[in-house]
Amino acid sequence: MRDYDMDDSANDLRVGLVGLGSLGIRLGRQFEDVSDAELVAVADVDEENLAEAAAEFDAVTGQYTRYETMIEEASLDAVAIATPNGLHYEQTVAALEHDLHVLCEKPLATTVEDARDLYQRDQQTDRVVMLGYQRHLNPAFIRAHERWAAGDAEPTFITGEITHDWRSYYETMDDWRMDPKLSGGGHLLNVGSHIIDAILWVTGLEPTRVDATVVFHDDDQVFDTQSSITIEFDNGAVANVSDTGIVACTREHIHIWDDDGAVYLEGRDWNERTGYTIDAEGTEHDRSLDYHGRQTKADAFAEAIHDGTTPPITVRDAFETTVVTMAAYESGRTGERIDLTGRFSLAEER
């Protein structure tokens, strides 16, 4: 792994960004605010997007319509991927094969098989690979994670809910999110998986079974509109997760109980999520569990590379989320409860 001198600007992390939609532009702005990183190249199939990005990002010297060309020709240390879901796997593989660090927006992949392959590759590389599940960077979620990571208490009952308005996508079916090759799924994969990821990471529990009711918009059962999921864990805890893309606005709620009380994590629209605790008598505390001091994805990614530490959102985290999310789809399509035994291993089941 390359050694970085934090006091030497010549050793700034040189980053190439793939995908220049709204999410990619936000990610590029984050890298511009990282003192020891430099966004030097961008790639997008849309030449207008390229021109706008080059005008916005001062350090960009390379513009590419093919990400493969950027990876091969630009002098890079890392790649940030903000493209549609169905491209994440091949682009992450390409970056790793060129010995680059990778920051990839969620999901890790659109199939469990591809997600497992990336997990295996991550185990075999010394490059940093980080995913974009940003709740791992939110102080309220970090405090909740620390509550159970210490091992002094164990979650017993969990509820999670996220609502969102995707109605125009379902009506027109002309957005990339409604393209099966680019999206890989509907609202659950694209948005609801944030809740699954947060529950798995905050609690540290191992899921054992998934039972789901999934409502699909299309006859091929690819694009779900809403779902209700029950996740059972190895300690006997149960999580009920509800997800919908056909309501008027965005709200998020994750409530996690143990014998000493609960942590409530809440959000509205796409503002930062906040939280508070409830003691065993029902009294609310810690309204200071807010977002002040939050790291950005770019900050956390660069820090992990420079310090040689594990990133806050790992491939393992994203792999587990993919397994549970795809099990929910499987349950919704078959009407069966899905046993997760063996599905979290590196080796593919035969």
N, C-alpha and C positions, 0 to 999 in steps of 0.2 A: 504494500500500500504506500502511495506517495506520502512523503513527510511534508507537512506544511509549517512554515514559519509564520506565526501570527503577526509578526512585526514587519514582514516583508511583503509589500504589495504585489511583487512579481509572483508570489506564491498564492495569490487569491484563487479561490475555487472557480474554475472556468466552467460555466453552465450553459448547456443548450436546451432550449425549450421547444417541445413538440406539442402543437395544438394551441391556436390563438383565438379561441372563443372567449367568452366572458370569464370563465374560470382560469384559462391560461393567462389572460392579461392580468388578472388579480395575482396569480402566482408570480408572474414576471415582476410586478411591482414590489412583491415581497422580497425577491432577490435583490432588487435595487437598493433596498434598505438594509441588507446584510453587509456589514463593513468588510468582511473578508471573503466575499463572493462577488462574481461579476457575470452578468448575463451577456454572453458574447455572440450567441447564434440563436436563430429561431427557424422553425419549420412549420409549414402549413400548406395544405393543398390549394388554399385560396390566396391568390397573389395580392388581392386587396388587403386581406388581413396581414400579410407579410409587410406591405408598405406601411400600414398604420403602426404596426409593432416597431418597425425600424425607426419610425419618426418619434415614437414615444420613449424607446429605451436607448439611451445615449451610447452605451458600450457595445451595442450589437453591430458587428461587422460582417456577419454572414447571414444570408437569407436563402432558404431552401424550400422548394416545393415537395421534396422527398426527404423524409426523415433519415432514410438510409444514407443518402448523400451527405447530410449534415454529420452523421455519426462517423462516416468514413473520412471526410475531408476537413472538418473543423477541428481545431486543437482544443479538446474538451477533457475535463475531469469527471463531469457528471451530466446527466440528462434528467430533466423534469418533464413528465408526461401528463398532459391534460387533454387527451383526445377521447373520443367515444369509447365506451366500455369494451367493445369487441376488438379494439386495437391494442389494448393494454398488454396482453400476453406477448404478442409477436414483437412489440416495440421494447418491452422489458428484456426479453431474450436477446434481441439485437444489441441493446446497450451493454448487457452483461458480457456478451461474447466479444465486445470491444473493450472490455476491462474498465467500464465506467460505473460510477455510483449512480443509483437510480432513486428518484422521488416520483412515485406514480400515484395519481389520484385513484380513489376507489372506483369500482371493485378491483381486486387483484386480477380476476379473470372471469369469464362468463360460463366456465364449466369447472367442475371439481377436478377433472383430470388435468386441465391446464394449471389450475391453482396449485395442485400437488406438485406438478413439474417445477413450477417456480419456487415452491418451498424447498424442493430437493436442490435446485440450483443455488438457492440462498445458503443452504447448509454447506455448500462446496466452495463458496467464494469468500474472499476477504473484502469485497466491495460492500458498501452500505446500501441496503435496499429499504426504503421507507414508504409507507402507504399514507393516503390522505384522509384517514378517519380522524378529523380534527378534534373530536371530543377528548382524545387523549391529551390534548394540550390545554384544555380548559381547566382552570384552577378548581372549580366546583367538582368536576369529575375526578381530578387528581386526588382531591381530599377524600372523596368517596372510595376511590380505589385503595388509598392508604388505610382506610378504616378496616377493610377486610384482608388486605395483603399482610397485615401484622399477624393474622391468625388467631386473634383473641376472640373473635365473634364470627358467626357464619350466617350468610343470608338464608332466609327461610321462605320468603314470598316476594315476588317481583311482578310489577306491572309496567308495561311500556306502551306508549302511544305516540304516533306522529300523523298529522293531517297535512294535506297539501292540495293545491289546485292544479291538476293536470287536465282539466276537462277539455281545454282547447286542443291539446295533443290528441286525445281520443276522438274528438270530433273531426279533425282534419287529417290525421294520420300521415302528415307530411314532414314531421320533425325527425331528426336522427334517432330520437328515443323510441320512435315507432318503426324503426328498421330492425328486424330481428338479428341481422348480422352485426350491426353496430351497437345495439342496445343489449341484446342477450336476455332481456326480461322486461318486466313492467315496473310499476312503482315500488314494489318491494325490493327489487335488486338495486334500483337507482337511488331510492330515498330511505325506504324502511330498513335496509341493512345497517344504516347508521345506528338504529336502536338495538339491533341484535349485537353489533360490535360492541357498543357501549356496555350492554348488560354483561356480555362475556368477559370483557376486560375489567370492568369495575369489580365484579364479584369474584372472578377467578375460578368459578365453578365449571365442572366438566358436564356438558350436555350429554344425555343418554338416549332421549327419545323426543321426537317432534311429531305433533299432530296438528294439521292446519286445514282451515277452510279458506279457499282462495277463489275470488270472483274474477273471471277473465273477460276481457273485452272482445277477444277474437276467437274464432272456432278452433284455431290451432293451439290455443291455450298458452300463448307466449306473453301477452301483455295484460298483466293483472291490474285491476283497478283498486281492489282492496282485499284485505286478508285478516284473519284472526288465527293466531298461532299459539299453541301451548308447547312450552319447552320444559321437559323434565330433566333434573340434574342428579348427579350421583349421590348427593347428600340428602335427597328427598325434597329439595326445594322445587318450586314450580314458578315459571314465568309465563304470564299472559301478555302477548304482544299484539297490538292492533295497528293496522296501517291502512291509510286510504289516500287516494289521489283524486277524489271526486267531491271535495268539499270546498268551501269558499276561501279558506285562509289556512295559514300554517300555525299549528300549535304542537308542542312536544312535552311529554311528561314521562319521567321514569321514576318509579317509587320502589325502593328496596328496603325490606324489613328484615330485622334480626331480633333476637331476644331482648335487646336493649333499646329498641325503637326503630327508627327509619332514617334514611336519607331521601329527600325529595329533590329531584332535578327537573327544572322547568325551562321552557323557552317559548317565545312567540315570534312569528315571522322568521327571518334569518338573523335576528339579533343574537348576541352571545347568550349562552345558557347560564342560568344561575341556580343556586340551590340552598337548602337549609336542612337542618336535622330536627327530628322529633324524638323526645325521650320516652321512656316506658310509661310515663304518666300522661303523655299526649301533649306536652308543652313544646312549643317550637323554639329552636335556638339557631345560632350561627347564620344569621341572615347576611353575614359578610362573605359567604361562599360565592363570590362573584368573579368576574372575568379580569379584574385588574392584574397587570403583570403577565398577561398571557403571551407565550411565544407564538410566532407564526410558524407555518410549516417550513418555510425556507430557513428561518433561524435554527429550528431544531435539526433539520437535515444537515446544514453546514456544521453545526456544533458536533453532531455525531461523527462526521467525517474528520474534522480537525482534532477532536479529542480521542478518536478511536473507540467510541462507546456505542452501545446498542441504541438504535433510534427508538423514540417513544411509541411508534406504531410499526410493529414488525411484520414480516411476511407471515410468521406463525399466527399472529393476531388475525390478519386478513384471510388466511387459509381457513381458520376455524369459523370465521364469519361466513365464508363462502359455503362451507360444508353445511352449516345450519340453514342458511338461506335456501340453498338448492334442495335440501331435505324438505323444507316447507313447500316448495313448488311441487316436489314429488308427491308429498302427502295430499296437496290440494288437487292434483290431477288424478290420483289413484283412489282417494278416499281412505287410504290406509295410514295407520300410525307407523312412523319410520324409526327403526332401531338404528342408532348411530354407532353401535359397537364396531370398532376397527376402522371407522371412516376418518379418524384423525391421524392415522399412521402415515409415515412417509411412503410405505409400500402400497401400491394399488391393490385393492381386493380383487380376487379372481373368482 
